[in-house]
Amino acid sequence: MNHAVCPTGVSVKNWGFVFVTRMCIRGFLGIKIASMSGINLTHHFLLAMPGMTDPNFAGALTYLCDHGEQGALGIVVNRPMTLTIGELFEQIGLDPVNNGFGHQRVYLGGPVQNERGFVLHRPIGAWSSTLAVGEGVGLTTSKDILEATAKGEGPEQIIVSLGYAGWAAGQLEEEVKQNAWLTVPADPEVIFSLPPAERIKAALGILGIDMAMLSDEAGHA
C-alpha cells in the first residue's frame, strides 16, 4: 500500500518538532470537494478489514480528516505511543501547566513522515493553520495550539499525533472497492471520550455490528 507524502519545502521546524503548514495540507489534498468516484469520506472512520496484511493498518482505526480529488489524509486514533504530551512539551521547549494533558499519550498517527505533528481537537477555535473536519472537530498543524495548551488556554479536548496516513488521488476509492476498508460515519465521542482500546468496538457499534461479524469478503458501509 503506497502512501502519498506532502511536497518538500512547505513545512516549518520549531525546536525539533515539525509542523505541517496549511500549504502542505491544502496543496496535498486540494479543496474539499467530492472525489472523482463521487464519494467523499471526510469525517469518516476507516477500519481495516480482517484480510489487511499491512501492519501499519491492521487493527487500526483511522479518522479521515480530508478527502478530495487529489487524495486523502487521515490520523490513526487508537495507537498511543509511550511518549506523553508532557514529555513532548519538554522536547519542544514548552513548560506546561498542570492541566491534565501532561500524562496523555501522543499517538502514532500513521506511517508517513512521523516527524510531523498533528493535533485533533474540539472545539475548532482560531489557530494559525487549522482544517475544519466536521462536528466541531479541527485538525491543526501550527505550534500555537500546543503553546496555548501548555498555558491551559488550549482546546478542551485534544489528541496529539506524530505522522499521518495519506492516499494519492483515487487510491483510497480503489482500496474501498477492493474491500480493504470498512467505512463508518465518524462520531467525535469515539475519539475524545473513550479509551483507545475501546474505539474500534464503538466505531463498529455505530453500524450495529462487531468484529466477529466481519470477514475477508465483507463489504463496506
Order of alpha helices (4+ residues) and beta strands (2+ residues): beta-beta-alpha-beta-beta-beta-beta-alpha-beta-beta-beta-beta-alpha-beta-alpha-beta-alpha-alpha
